[in-house]
Amino acid sequence: MQPKVSIIVLNWNNWEDTIECLESLYRINYDKYNVIMVDNGSDDDSVARIREYAQGKLEIESEFFKFNKENKPLVYVEFDEDQYPENVPPKFDKTLIIIKNKENYGFAEGNNVGIRYALQHLQPDYIEILNNDIVVEENYLKEMIKVIDKNPEIGMVGPKIYFYDYKGKKDVQTALGGYINWWIYPGYNYLEEKIKTNAPVELDWVTGASLLFRSDLEDPYLSKDFFFGAEDIDLSLRVKEAGYKIYLVPTAEIWHKISLSRYKKFNNLYKRFKNTIKSHLTLVRKHKKAYPLYYILYGVEMIFIYGKKLVKGRY
């Protein structure tokens, strides 16, 4: 019997990508799941357009698949945050649950609304946080479940991630996760080599583009100390600190458009720079008691790292 999974997709003024993501999700080879689409206070017509998609009135074009008319209309429910109807059963039959936040709470708390609803009302075995600017391969969820469900020592897994489009190519790997090295700013390192094996790879953290974790974690929520950036690494570290292992599952594949929400919210050089530094310093403060010493070290390192980027206009 398949484990039950709740997949959380956060939308903010980006219904076109969200609909493409949802359509890819409703083509996967897995049965026991539902999708919690949390709208993070959009001020465009996102909810209306996503509703039209669920009703089968709005088609989506994609380079990765053809629109499936046969599974429409989708079974869906829609309600405002904190006004959850009493009569919504904990179904895992591909139901689409639309939760409308009153405002933009950021990536962390926006997703937490979905996590909280899943834990309190649905009782899934696993929860996945999935960025809305992603297209998934049909077997991606089945492959991740296959790895995490057979080993109780694993608390979190992530898939292999490709660029949605890298100069016309669809097979170029992007950020997959990596390892921790607190001595080198920002304290975490991305995998530099490309994954060529199909065997699961143990890591210190996997990227928040797709995080699948056990629903019975003591603290499964993204930290509100972060508005956007490093929440995924912080959660990964807390999973490891709780005694679990984290794995990348190369046979699970997704395609990512990369940081669309980040650049919408922080749409100039100064804002992106300020937010990135704040997130990095918050991460080390939360996980290292001697963080003031790391602040000094990182300050020296940042002079060289960001100085070069700012001069070249690359950040």
GIHU-V577426 format. One record per pair of residues at least 4 apart in sequence whose C-alpha atoms are under 6 Angstrom apart, sorted by sequence separation. I is the first residue (numbers start at 1). J is the second residue. If there is no record, write none. Layout:
# GIHU-V577426
i	j
I	J
I	J
This chain:
# GIHU-V577426
i	j
15	19
47	51
53	57
105	109
106	110
112	116
117	121
118	122
119	123
145	149
165	169
240	244
262	266
263	267
284	288
294	298
295	299
298	302
302	306
303	307
306	310
309	313
52	57
53	58
105	110
165	170
182	187
239	244
240	245
266	271
309	314
52	58
148	154
181	187
266	272
285	291
309	315
180	187
181	188
180	188
163	172
179	188
222	231
162	172
179	189
162	173
163	174
178	189
161	173
162	174
178	190
161	174
177	190
178	191
56	72
56	73
55	73
81	99
54	73
76	95
80	99
81	100
54	74
75	95
76	96
77	97
78	98
79	99
80	100
81	101
76	97
208	232
178	203
179	204
207	232
6	33
8	35
10	37
12	39
178	205
4	32
5	33
6	34
7	35
8	36
9	37
10	38
11	39
12	40
177	205
205	233
4	33
6	35
7	36
8	37
10	39
11	40
13	42
177	206
12	42
177	207
13	44
15	46
176	207
205	236
90	122
203	246
202	246
203	247
202	247
201	247
201	248
158	206
200	248
200	249
229	279
158	210
198	250
158	211
198	251
157	212
156	212
156	213
34	92
155	213
33	92
155	214
32	92
33	93
34	94
37	97
38	98
41	101
32	93
33	94
34	95
35	96
36	97
37	98
38	99
39	100
40	101
41	102
39	101
41	103
40	103
41	104
40	104
40	110
131	209
130	209
130	210
129	210
129	211
128	211
128	212
127	212
127	213
126	213
126	214
127	215
126	215
155	244
157	246
159	248
125	215
154	244
155	245
156	246
157	247
158	248
159	249
160	250
153	244
154	245
157	248
158	249
159	250
164	255
153	245
154	246
160	252
161	253
163	255
164	256
159	252
160	253
161	254
162	255
163	256
164	257
159	253
161	255
186	280
29	138
112	221
143	252
28	138
29	139
21	132
24	135
24	136
140	252
21	134
140	253
185	298
18	132
21	135
108	222
109	224
17	133
108	224
137	253
137	254
136	254
5	124
135	254
4	124
5	125
7	127
135	255
4	125
5	126
6	127
7	128
8	129
9	130
106	227
107	228
134	255
3	125
5	127
8	130
9	131
134	256
9	132
133	257
